[in-house]
Amino acid sequence: DYSQVELRVLASLSNDEEMIRIFKDGDDVHTLTASSVFSLPKEMITDDLRRKAKAINFGIVYGISDWGLAEQIKSTPKEAKNFIERYFTTFPNIKSYLDEVVENCKQNGYVTTLYKRRRDVGEINSSVYNEREFGKRVAMNTPIQGTSADIIKIAMLNIYKYMKDNNVKSKLIIQIHDELVFDLHPDEDYLEDVFKNIMEEASNLKVRLVASSSMGKDWYEAK
């Protein structure tokens, strides 16, 4: 499966220098986000603070509100608002990018993924407040999550071509979000590295895609 693919896509689409640097340096994005948001050195970041920073990172991808974040991390809305503001201070290009996506969607009525797949967002210009807010969240999230979905589909097509060209006996069983499950023939365990490499080369983002893999007699053991 892919490692933090949506955040890697976000870093690339927004061209945010700090988030790109974190990924290129191989640092833990959630730990460094926690260090910034909670104003603590990274050595003092606990598992709980990292978990909260993870909720902030992925919440930003989904256009989370102060109230929504507060509910997730068990804080007050005022605290959550401060956390989001600190987040955007750390990653200013992400804020600019999301605002631009929303404004373009208001003008065009749709958003697209990196690979030009389009989603209409009629709610963005609704006269009803809740519908407009939903439209904003869709506009912010679709290019990120949609591009991530495009990438794994590209990887699947490339894997299928490799399997067909090389007459492999193994089978691709299922895709779950950013994860692919294979039934490997006993003589083809080398395919673990082959498929991992194909996944990592599926897109030329500003930060490298990273995939991890595991094997087992069944899916439960592999997980």
Secondary structure, 3 states (H helix, E strand, C coil): CECCHHHHHHHHHHCCHHHHHHHHHCCCHHHHHHHHHCCCCHHHCCHHHHHHHHHHHHHHHCCCCHHHHHHHHCCCHHHHHHHHHHHHHHCHHHHHHHHHHHHHHHHHCEEECCCCCEEECHHHHCCCHHHHHHHHHHHHHHHHHHHHHHHHHHHHHHHHHHHHHCCCCCEEEEEECCEEEEECCHHHCCHHHHHHHHHHCCCCCCCCCCECCCCCCCHHHHC
